[in-house]
Amino acid sequence: MDLISLPVEIEAGKVDARYRLAIAVAKRARKLYQGTQPTIDSKAKKMSTIALEEIVSGSVIVLMGEDAVKAKAEAGKLTYEEMMDEAKQKASLPEDISELEKDLKVYLREKEQKSSKATTEEIF
């Protein structure tokens, strides 16, 4: 079925307007371009056509109204939790860095000693 040449018919509860459908298809196509796996098998080659087929078939759900607001808020919480985890990791990082600095100083001292021995041997 060639979705581009035929008018797209969607069930009433899925998407309320063609503009919302176009936005949803564009967002889903972007996710597909970024590497997300399609949820359906399709003969189409274009990511935008695959995204349209996914939404029309119902394998990808388009959230509208209060559901969309709740989902966006929940996604924000997840990113906040991820940021807090990153902050905890950064807090533990100075200890690791100080250990690395100590190891580096030991390495540099040993290297200087070896180079100073080589220079005294070259002199004699």
C-alpha positions in Angstrom: 0.0 0.0 0.0 1.4 3.4 -1.0 0.5 5.6 1.9 1.8 8.8 0.3 -0.5 8.7 -2.7 -3.6 7.6 -0.8 -5.5 9.7 1.8 -4.5 8.5 5.2 -7.4 7.4 7.4 -6.9 7.1 11.1 -9.3 6.0 13.8 -10.9 8.8 15.8 -9.1 8.2 19.1 -5.5 8.0 17.7 -4.9 11.5 16.3 -7.4 14.4 16.4 -6.0 16.4 13.4 -3.8 16.1 10.4 -1.4 18.7 11.8 -0.9 16.6 14.9 -0.3 13.5 12.7 2.3 15.4 10.7 4.1 16.5 13.8 4.0 12.9 15.3 5.3 11.4 12.1 8.1 13.9 11.9 9.1 13.2 15.6 9.0 9.5 15.1 10.9 9.7 11.8 13.6 11.7 13.6 13.9 8.9 16.3 14.1 6.3 13.5 16.9 8.3 11.8 18.7 8.4 15.1 18.8 4.7 15.3 15.6 3.6 17.1 14.3 0.3 15.7 11.0 0.3 13.8 8.1 -1.4 15.7 6.7 -2.9 12.5 8.1 -4.7 9.4 7.7 -2.5 6.4 8.6 -2.6 2.7 9.1 1.2 2.8 12.6 2.6 2.5 12.0 6.1 3.8 11.9 6.6 7.6 9.0 9.1 7.3 6.9 6.5 5.5 7.8 3.9 8.1 6.9 6.3 10.9 3.5 7.1 9.2 2.8 3.3 8.9 3.6 2.8 12.6 1.3 5.5 13.7 -1.6 4.5 11.4 -1.2 0.8 12.5 -1.3 1.8 16.2 2.1 0.3 17.1 3.2 3.8 18.1 0.8 5.7 20.3 0.4 9.5 20.0 -0.3 11.1 23.4 -2.6 14.1 23.4 -3.9 16.5 26.1 -3.4 15.6 29.8 -1.7 12.3 28.9 1.0 14.2 26.9 1.5 16.7 29.8 1.9 13.9 32.3 4.3 12.0 30.1 6.4 15.1 29.5 6.6 15.8 33.2 7.6 12.2 33.9 10.3 12.4 31.3 11.6 15.5 32.9 11.8 13.7 36.3 13.8 10.9 34.7 16.3 13.4 33.3 16.5 15.1 36.7 17.2 11.7 38.3 19.9 11.0 35.6 21.5 14.4 36.4 21.6 13.6 40.1 23.3 10.3 39.3 25.8 12.2 37.2 26.4 14.7 40.0 27.1 11.8 42.4 29.5 10.3 40.0 31.3 13.6 39.6 31.5 14.0 43.4 33.3 10.6 43.6 35.5 11.6 40.7 38.0 13.9 42.6 39.1 10.9 44.7 39.8 9.0 41.5 41.6 11.9 40.0 43.8 12.4 43.1 44.8 8.7 42.9 45.6 9.2 39.2 47.7 12.3 40.0 49.6 10.4 42.6 50.3 7.6 40.1 51.4 10.1 37.5 53.8 11.8 39.9 55.4 8.5 40.8 55.7 7.7 37.1 57.2 11.1 36.3 59.7 10.8 39.2 60.8 7.4 37.9 61.2 8.7 34.4 63.3 11.7 35.6 65.5 9.3 37.6 66.1 7.2 34.5 66.8 10.2 32.4 69.2 11.6 35.0 71.1 8.3 35.1 71.3 8.3 31.4 72.8 11.8 31.3 75.5 10.9 33.9 76.4 7.9 31.9 76.7 10.0 28.8 79.0 12.4 30.6 81.5 9.7 31.6 
